[in-house]
Amino acid sequence: MKITSVRTIIVGEVRPFLFVIVETECGLTGIGEAGITWREKAIAGFIEALTPSLVGQDPRRIEHLWQVMLRCGFFPGGRIGAAAISAIDLALWDIKGKALGVPVYELLGGLVRERVACYPHIDDAEFPAMFDQCQQRVEAGWQFVRFNFPSDGDVLEPRIAVRRGVELVTGVREAVGPDIGIIIDVHTRLDPVDAVTLCRQLEPLNVFFVEDPVRCENPAAIGRLRQHTNVPVAMGEQYATKWEFREAVENDWIDYCRVDLCIAGGLTEARKIAGWCETHYIAIAPHNPLGPVSTAACLHLDLATSNFAVQECARIPGEVLSDLFPVQVPFDRGNMLPPTAPGLGVEIDESAISRYPVMDGDCPRLQRADGSFTNW
């Protein structure tokens, strides 16, 4: 079996999505997805640059091709490169599962659970409306709720946002009761001093975890935070390849690993990171704000990984890109279920591409009250 072509598809619905299709001479095709939203053209360019190293190769040699893709340009791939590799890697796993006639989770060791608990995204709104949204999700069967750290429109002043963030979590806890997992995503918006204040005030509210409380560029920042709070901390969605996870994992600075299969290096790299985390009793909670292929890939990893905690599910299967992906993974009352089809278990109908025009623009932005830039 040989690879004959590697193609990219960029579409939009709610946000941009980039998919890659790997075709083989025997007629089997695989589909993957890349992360780093709003940088799809850059990723597509990297995929194009990798294609000559892939055409003519056996797609079943996944580990070998992963090493080639990362290192063939001499300079190791950074985040854009890792996202490109991730998309291709997922497509290769899809092909291998189809070639062997089994779901991908069987290639990862088989099922360790029968369902995968997920958490939804609660839309930003005024507090009473957010409390109602959380209650509605719980009534629909979800065991977790997740929402963003608050801002005032496009302005985020840390001290004010910390106070409002604590008020938000307090209100949600009152609304959903003591047994629902609460996740607040700070989205790297705070410096360590303000993150410490937030996390210490959240400790009595029994949050499931605080996500990305500080920026990721300097791993020691999360270590500094770890010294001052016992609140569970989750990070990792911005990391590319296992090497960027090293300090946070080896120093036990995080409680939950937010590996993104569409940025970190696909299933090949994510399963290594998950195994590494297992030696430190760190559970994985994969990052997934993307489309049907990312969701499917996360599901297969979760189904075959013992140290799994909860899965982000920003877009319920079947409710996004439904014409382009008429077959998506099973979902029921806040849980994803094992697919039975070979490969990743999603199917694409390329005739529907024109219904999802490419979205122009850029990532939303926040600023401080003085006009200085801050992370969104």
Buried (B, 14 or more C-beta within 10 A) or exposed (E): BEBBEBBBBBBBBEBBBBBBBBBBEEEBBBBBBBBBBBBBEBBBEBBEBBBEBBBEBEBBBBEEBBEBBBEBEEEEBEBBBBBBBBBBBBBBBBBBBBBBEBBBBBBBEEEBBEBBBBBBBBEEEEBEEBBEBBBEBBEEEBBBBBBBBBBEEEBBBBEBBBBBBBEBBBBBBEBBEEEBBBBBBBBBBBBBEBBBBBBBBBEEBBBBBBBBBBBBEEBEBBBBBBEBBEBBBBBBBBBBBBEBBBBBBEBEBBBBBBBBBBBBBBBBBBBBBBBBBBEBEBBBBBBBBBBBBBBBBBBBBBBBBEBBBBBBBBBBBBEBBEEBBBBBBBBEEBBBBBBEBBBBBBBBEEEBBEEBEBBEEEEEEBBEEEEEEBBB
